[in-house]
């Protein structure tokens, strides 16, 4: 996978793990959006945050946060990469 920035260690929360265990198509969705995220496609993120994410990628030391909607459940999924690029977390908004 080619990324425009370092993802670091990729971790998931309990809520994401539960969805993954119940729904095989969710796993495919996550794989796809993680690829898109690494390519700087920010999904359903608001325009202001898309601009912030682009600036964070250029700066290399700012946090990146993106939103994707899982259409099957109409559920928001967040992906956050820490400013030091050590960790990328995939989570549900209510787990933040």
C-alpha positions in Angstrom: 0.0 0.0 0.0 1.3 3.4 -0.9 0.7 6.1 1.6 1.2 9.9 1.4 2.1 9.9 5.1 3.2 7.4 7.8 0.3 5.6 9.5 2.4 4.1 12.3 0.9 1.2 14.2 -2.8 0.7 13.2 -5.1 0.0 16.1 -8.8 -0.5 16.5 -11.2 0.0 19.3 -13.6 -2.5 20.9 -16.5 -1.1 18.9 -14.7 -1.5 15.6 -13.6 -5.0 16.6 -17.2 -5.9 17.4 -18.4 -4.7 14.0 -15.6 -6.6 12.3 -16.5 -9.8 14.0 -20.2 -9.5 13.0 -20.0 -8.2 9.4 -17.5 -9.4 6.8 -18.5 -6.6 4.4 -17.4 -4.1 7.2 -13.9 -5.6 7.0 -13.8 -4.9 3.3 -15.1 -1.4 3.9 -12.4 -0.7 6.5 -9.7 -2.0 4.2 -10.9 0.3 1.4 -11.2 3.4 3.5 -7.8 2.8 5.2 -6.3 2.7 1.7 -8.1 5.9 0.7 -7.1 7.6 4.0 -3.5 6.9 3.3 -3.9 8.4 -0.2 -5.3 11.6 1.4 -8.9 11.0 0.4 -10.7 12.3 3.4 -14.1 10.7 2.8 -17.1 12.3 4.6 -14.9 14.8 6.5 -16.2 18.4 6.5 -14.4 20.8 4.1 -12.6 22.7 6.8 -11.1 19.5 8.3 -10.1 18.3 4.8 -8.1 21.5 4.5 -6.6 20.9 7.9 -5.7 17.3 7.0 -4.0 18.5 3.8 -2.0 21.0 5.9 -1.1 18.3 8.5 0.2 16.0 5.8 2.4 18.8 4.4 3.6 19.8 7.8 4.3 16.3 8.9 3.8 16.9 12.6 0.0 17.6 13.0 -2.8 15.2 13.8 -4.9 13.9 11.0 -8.6 13.1 11.5 -11.0 11.8 8.9 -14.6 10.5 8.8 -16.1 7.8 6.6 -19.7 6.6 6.6 -20.3 2.8 6.4 -23.3 2.8 4.1 -24.7 -0.5 5.2 -25.4 0.8 8.7 -25.2 4.5 8.0 -22.6 4.6 10.7 -19.7 7.1 11.1 -16.2 5.7 11.4 -13.3 7.9 12.4 -9.6 7.4 11.6 -7.1 9.4 13.5 -3.3 9.5 13.0 -1.3 11.1 15.8 0.9 14.1 15.1 4.1 12.1 15.6 2.7 9.4 13.1 3.3 6.7 15.7 -0.3 5.4 15.8 -3.4 5.4 13.6 -6.6 4.6 15.5 -9.9 3.4 13.8 -12.8 4.1 16.1 -16.5 4.9 16.4 -17.2 8.6 17.4 -18.8 7.5 20.7 -15.5 5.9 21.7 -13.5 9.1 21.4 
